[in-house]
Amino acid sequence: MIPGIDLTELIRQAGPLAYLLPLITFAETGLMIGFFLPGDSMLFTAGALAGLGVIDVNIPLLCFLFFLSAIIGNSTGYAIGKRFGRKLFEKENSKVFKRKYIIQAEMFYEKHGGVAVILAQFMPIIRTFCPVVTGISKFEFKKFIAFNIIGAFFWTVGITLIGYYSFMAFGQFIKPEDIDKYLLPIVILIVIISISPALVKLIHHKLTKNK
């Protein structure tokens, strides 16, 4: 979610332009400056409003466009990392971009690469930078694209359809003016679930480090 912007109203007003929403997915996954853009919340809200009939879209087509934009976005991030990323680590004495970080990244992706690529799709901010780091680490593109497709499918299609079918089934009990009362808590819950793996990992690291 973007502070100060009513995501539900934004998508509602989009109308036929809702098919352009996948451009936001591309920017979030493929452009490092897009880390602040809505991911899970936009997918779910778009699906929910489609299920309620608030926006008139072909849901299979919308899901496909979200899916395709995520694949292209992740591939773009990988290409950026592969093409330009390693240059940041060429100086041995750099205070920020140390060469040892590249070695650690390569070891991490050699061991957990596929799982990391898939799970990163469900974690805000991390899904923006994971493809770049993967490209920097020399993780093979054919492996990356395979896991990228799996993660992108379950993320985009899965979350969009959850929103679509849940609100299509129970939308008859929701008054149009009360949509936000139901959407906002669910979207917040989705965001919390999305960042929980990273929080658990961070807490575990802190506790292990303090022992």
N, C-alpha and C positions, 0 to 999 in steps of 0.2 A: 504494500500500500504506500501511496505517496502522501505525505502530510499535507493537509490543506486541500486535497482533491477528493471529491466524492466519486469513487470508482464505479459504484452502481449507476449513478446518474450519468457519468461519462459514457459508459457502455450503452445505457438506455438511449441516450441522445445520438449515439453513433448510427443507429438504424442500419441501413444497407452497408454503411462504412465499417460495420463490425468485422467484415472480412479483411480489414486492414490491421486488426488487432495483432495478428501474427508478426507484424513488423516490430512490435514491442518485444515479443518473445525473441526475435532475432537480435535486437539491440541488447537485450539483457544477457543473452548467452554468447554473443559474438563480439561485442564491443565492450572493452573494459570500463568505459564510462557509463555503461548501462546497468551497473550493479544495483542502483537504487530503484530501478523500475519494478513494477509489480509482476510477480511470476505466478505463484500458486493462486494468489487471490484473484488475479485477472482471469485465469483459466476457469476457476470454479464459478466466479461471478458470471462470466460469459455463458457458461453452460447452464447455470441456474436461470438466468434471464431468458435464454432460449427455451428452456423447459417450461417456463411460465408463459411463454408466448409474447413476452415484452419486446423482444427483438426477433424479427422474422429472418432466420437464417437456416440454411441446410446444415444440420449438425454434423453429418459425416464429412462434408466438405470443410467446415470450420475446423474440425478435429484434424483432418489431414493437413490443412494449412499450418496449424499450430505445430504439428509433428514435423512437417518439412522445414519450417522456420527454425525449430530447435536443432535439427540435424545440421542445417547450413550454418547456423550461428556457432554451434560447438566446433564445427570444422574450421570456421573462420578463426576462432580463438586459438585452435591448435596451430593453424598456419602462421598466425602472428607470433606465437611462442617459438615455433620452429625457425622462423625466418629472422626474427629480431631479438628474441629473448636471451639467447646465450651471449650476445654481445655485451649485455649488462654485467656478465660475470667474467669477462676476459681479464680484467685487472685483478691481479692476485691480492692486492692490499685494499681493495674496496671495502669500506666500512659497512655498507648495507648489503650489496650483492656479492657475497662471498662465494668462492668457487665450491666450497664444501657443501653449500646448499644444493648445488646442482647434483653432486654425488649422492647426497641424501635423497633427493627427489627421484633420481634414477633407481636407487635401491628400493625406494618405497613402491614405485610403479612396477618394478620387476616382480615384487612380491604381491602387491595388492591392486595393481593397475586396473584390471577389469571391474572389480567390485567398487573401487574408488570412483571410476568414471560413471558408473550407474547410480550410486548413492548420491554423488555430488549434484545430480539433477534435482534432487528433492530438498536441497539446502540453499536458501537464499545467500547471495554474495559468493559463496563457495562455487556455485554452478557457473558464475561469471568468470572466475579466475582458474578453475580446475583445467579447462581445455588449454589455456595458455601455459600453465605449468607442465601439463602433459606433453605439449609440443617441445618445451624447453628440455625436458628430461629424456628426449629421444625415444619415447615410447612409440612402438611401431604404429603407423597410421592405420594399417589394415586391421590391427587389433582394436585401436581406438575407435574406428568407425563402426565396428561390429558392436562393441559395448555401448557406444554412443546411440546407435539405433534402438537398442533395447531400453536404455534409460530414458531416452527422449519419448519413446512410445508410451511407456507406463506413466511418465510424468504428464505429458500433454494430453494424450487421449484419456488416460485414467482419471485425472482430476476433472477434466472438462465433462466427461460422461457422468461422473459421480454427481456433479452439480446439476447436470441436465435431468437425469432420471429421478433424483431425489425430489427436485422441485416440480417435475412433471407429475410425479405421483401424489405429492402432497400440496401442490400449488393451489388446488381448489379450496383449501382451507385458509389461504392467505389472502388478505385484502391487499390490493395494489399499493395502497398508501403505507402498508406495514411491511413491505419487502425488506427494507433496511433493518428492521427489528430482528429479522431472522437471518439475513445474510451476514451482517457484521459480526455477530458472535461466532458463526461458523467459520468465516474467513480468518478471524483472529485465532481460532483453534487450529486451523490448518497451518497458519504461519508458525505457531508455537510447536506443533508436531514436526514441522519442517526443520526448525533449528535445534530441536532437542538432541539429535545425534551428536551435533557439534558441541553442544553444552555438556553432554554426558562425557564426551571424550576429553574436553577441557578440564572438567572437574576431576576426572580420573587421573589425568596427567599431573594436576596440581597435587592431588593426594599422594600419588606415587613419588613425586619429586620431594615432598616434605617428609617422607619416611626416612 
